[in-house]
Amino acid sequence: MAVGLGPLPTLHPVPGFELGIASAGIKRPGRKDVVVMRCAEGSSVAGVFTLNAFCAAPVILCKQRFLGPVRYLLTNTGNANAGTGEPGLANATRTCVKLAELAGVPANAVLPFSTGVIGEPLPVEKIEAALPAALADLKADNWAAAAEGIMTTDTLPKGASRQFVHEGVTVTVTGISKGAGMIKPNMATMLGYIATDAKVAQGVLQDLLRDAANKSFNRITIDGDTSTNDSCVLIATGQSELPEIAQASGALFAALKQAVLEVSMELAQAIVRDGEGATKFVTVQVNGGATHQECLDVAYAVAHSPLIKTALFASDPNWGRILAAVGYAGVAQLDVSKIDVFLGDVCIASKGCRAASYTEDQGARVMAEAEIGIRIELGRGACGETIWTTDLSHDYVKINAEYRT
C-alpha cells in the first residue's frame, strides 16, 4: 500500500519537451513499458548516476553522452540490462542506434535508461519494434502516461510540477520518477526525469541538480540497497523567453532552484511512500551533531535496522532498539548521557535512558499512526540531517521473493 500517496497532481507541460509511450511486452504482454522523450534542439542536460560498481550498460552510455547534444531519452522497464557485460553495452547501443535512425539524429544524441531484472539479456528486438509507436505518441501533455510507463514494482505513478512567474513570464518545472525497492540512492533515485523550459548553462544546471538530489533523492532509503541503474536527469529546453541563467545567482536562478528542489523533494518522498510493502512513512531527524556526516550515520543506522523497521510495522514502541542503533552508528566518542530521543512529540529517552515521563501508551499512540517521526538529539554540535524511510512488512519479503516469478 502507498502511504499518503494519492493520484498524480497536475503535471504542467514543459515547452520543448515531449513524451511518448508504447508496449514492447518485455515482461508482460500489452504492458506500456517503453517511453521515449524528446527535448528541443539546444537543450542542456544534467545528470547524476549510481555509484554502484556494477552499474548497468545504459548508465555507462548516459555518463558518456549526457554532456553532448541530447535530443532523445529512451527508457525500458522489465529488464535492467545490468550485469550483462559487453553484450549488454552492445544491446543498449543498438537500441539507441535504432531510435536515432527513426528520429533522424546522431546515435550519441540518445540517452538510454533501463529498469527491471538484473542479469538478463535486453530484448532488443521487442524494444526496437515498439519505437515507431512511441515516437508517434510524442506529446507535451503525456507526463502522466509516461509516469505509468516507467513503473516496475511501483503501485502508483509519481510526478510533481511547479510553475513560477519571473518578469511576467511563466516558467515550468515538471518531473516524474519511479522506484519502490532497492532504494538507498548513492546519487539520485532509481529513475527520475525533470524538465524545465528555462534556459540554463550546463555547468549551472549540473550544480543545481546535484544540490537538489543531495537534499531529496539522496536522503531516502527503503531497504539500504543502491541500485545498479540509478539515474536522474534534469533537462533545460531553453524555450522560455527569459535570458539564459549563466551563473548561480540572481532572482531567476533562486526561483528555479526552489522549484527544482520542491519537485525533487516531492518525487523522492513519493518513492518512500510507495515503498515495497510499506505501511508507514517515517521521518528520521538527527540534530545536534558535530558534523553532518555523523548525523547521517546515525539516521541511516536507525532507518536500516531490521529490528526498528519491523517494530514500526508492528506499531511496537520498542525504544531500546533505537538506542542500540544510535550506539552502533560509529560516531566517535559519543556521550550517550547527552542524547534525547523523541517518537513523534513524545520524549522516550532522555540523557541516555528511559524518560521519566514516558509511558508505553504514549509510544503506542504514536506508533499506530501511518506517518511517524523519530527525532534524535545528540548534544554534540549544531549540525542536523533528515532522511525518510519505511517500515519492513511481510509484503516487502513477498514482493521481493516473487520478483522474478
RAFENDA-V853111 format. One record per helix or strand of 2 or more residues. SS is the DSSP state (hx for helix, st for strand). FROM is the first residue (numbers start at 1). TO is the last residue. If there is no record, write none. Layout:
# RAFENDA-V853111
SS & FROM & TO
SS & FROM & TO
This chain:
# RAFENDA-V853111
st & 17 & 23
st & 32 & 39
st & 44 & 49
hx & 57 & 65
st & 72 & 79
hx & 85 & 103
hx & 107 & 109
st & 110 & 117
hx & 124 & 136
hx & 143 & 149
st & 158 & 166
st & 169 & 178
st & 191 & 196
hx & 202 & 215
hx & 217 & 219
st & 231 & 236
hx & 251 & 273
st & 281 & 289
hx & 292 & 304
hx & 306 & 314
hx & 319 & 327
hx & 336 & 338
st & 340 & 343
st & 346 & 350
st & 353 & 354
hx & 360 & 367
st & 371 & 377
st & 383 & 390
hx & 394 & 401
